[in-house]
Amino acid sequence: MPEPRDDARSPIISDVIPAHGYDKQQVLAQMESFRHRDADWHKGRTWSLVYSAGDEHSAFLKQAHNLFFSENGLNPMAFKSLKRFETDTVAALVKLLHGPETAVGTLNSGGTESILLAMHTYRERSRRTKPWVRTPEVVLPTTAHPAFDKAAHYFGIRLRKAPIGPDFRVDVAALRRLINRNTAAVVVSAPHYCQGVVDPVEEVAAITRAKSIPLHVDACVGGLMLPWVERLGWPVPLWDFRVDGVTSISADLHKYGYAAKGASVVLYRSMDYLKDQFFVATDWPGGVYASANIPGTRPGGPIAAAWATLMAIGEDGYLELTRQALDVREKLIAGVRATPGVHVMGEPVGTLVTFGSDDEKALPIFAVADLLAEKGWHLDRHQNPNCIHATCSAGNVQSVDEFVEDMQWAVSEVRANPALAEQGDAAMYGMMAKVPARGLVKYTVRRVMEAMYAPGAVEPDLQGVTSSDPVLRKLDEYGSLVLGAVGKARERVEKALGR
Ligand SMILES: Cc1ncc(COP(=O)(O)O)c(C=O)c1O
């Protein structure tokens, strides 16, 4: 059964527009009460989704945001203030990422929009410069963010995915083999979200430069983190516009820029690329309509707050926040390394850390994640290989010691009882990660989404959906048998191939 709606206990009936509005204080109080089952980011218990630079900074951001709460970035002629914020923010990021004087870009609503725009731009460029190509292709590592799959889905681009090596960085030789006359662009990440490692940008750029193919670096998570990590003296391979051949970069202000949510940039080496991003409709009776980004109406708040955050934090502030995030990373890595049975995956260059089990049978890592979730920690679970992901930020300074203690406790609990993996979310995540027929996984997740958006649905009931669907019930019945056999066969094949 799904959880009852929060407002079942409330004096406000909230699923209809009330005939007469409620008292505003009552509405606000009701909203606050809805929070009680949310992830608790205030106390540093979230290891993704929220990047906090403290309460004082949040209060300032809200002020900056609210100053431009009603303004609309759709028309830069009407709101020149917002255009100024955008121009300044783009210019500041171009300088941070060592762009040439010709570099340009736009401020967008988030990483996904920046990526969608870049991919759309390269599709348009391909149509303009290589009109004989019927389906433009983009070559990228399997670890690139799903926003690229979304772009391919929306814009009719074909993706060709290159495998990663044992260090979780893209296999450059394999990537090179996927490039052909249809290639509209190549993508790498700095770093990718999966294991926090930076792809070999210089090596890939040498290939794309020689073939005159655009190269996009997805630095949504790293764009406002790696530059400070580098300045603090940690080794960071070159990845930004200093690398000849990098033609565009996506970088989010609402992650390690500690801005309000809804702010990211896409930067291009020159207008020769950005011009393909623009959209113009000339014949609408409402007038000529021009737009550089995906949305129509663009809320002024996040644009203003993006500018404000750069101005208020400053270089010294970012260095200090990054120092704190790196301290968290170091404590987490030391904690994992001191815990028998688990290991850090790859060599994280920045502040993203993932850890997995040395032996999934003896110590299934998703069961560890379940126990941590029960203690109120919000973490991401990754697959291929199964692991737990932690995005370390300044907001986790207060909680990292407690987290390491809880993680060590959870690991020893699961080691004593690996059957914990057969219960709760661990069972479902484990099954999702293992099912070889990915179409079936897609089917399941789509069913969950249908349940989530059904009339009146408030939150997904994962167990409910999986146990009520006949296909999934069968999978559950026969699943472990089939999966066991497929898993063994795969192990044998991989052994034979010497992997
Ligand atoms: C590397 C990378 N690219 C893109 C994105 C997508 O960003 P957003 O969630 O702001 O759309 C993320 C989000 O975590 C990311 O880590």
PDBQT file of the ligand as one rigid body, heavy atoms in Angstrom, charges set to zero:
ROOT
HETATM    1  C1  LIG A 501      28.447  14.994 -15.004  1.00  0.00    +0.000 C 
HETATM    2  C2  LIG A 501      27.025  15.466 -14.977  1.00  0.00    +0.000 A 
HETATM    3  N1  LIG A 501      26.448  15.908 -16.109  1.00  0.00    +0.000 NA
HETATM    4  C3  LIG A 501      25.183  16.344 -16.137  1.00  0.00    +0.000 A 
HETATM    5  C4  LIG A 501      24.407  16.347 -15.009  1.00  0.00    +0.000 A 
HETATM    6  C5  LIG A 501      22.962  16.809 -15.096  1.00  0.00    +0.000 C 
HETATM    7  O1  LIG A 501      22.748  17.974 -14.352  1.00  0.00    +0.000 OA
HETATM    8  P1  LIG A 501      21.290  18.445 -13.918  1.00  0.00    +0.000 P 
HETATM    9  O2  LIG A 501      20.792  17.450 -12.939  1.00  0.00    +0.000 OA
HETATM   10  O3  LIG A 501      21.533  19.806 -13.335  1.00  0.00    +0.000 OA
HETATM   11  O4  LIG A 501      20.434  18.505 -15.111  1.00  0.00    +0.000 OA
HETATM   12  C6  LIG A 501      24.964  15.878 -13.813  1.00  0.00    +0.000 A 
HETATM   13  C7  LIG A 501      24.159  15.827 -12.590  1.00  0.00    +0.000 C 
HETATM   14  O5  LIG A 501      24.580  15.337 -11.562  1.00  0.00    +0.000 OA
HETATM   15  C8  LIG A 501      26.303  15.438 -13.788  1.00  0.00    +0.000 A 
HETATM   16  O6  LIG A 501      26.884  14.981 -12.678  1.00  0.00    +0.000 OA
ENDROOT
TORSDOF 0
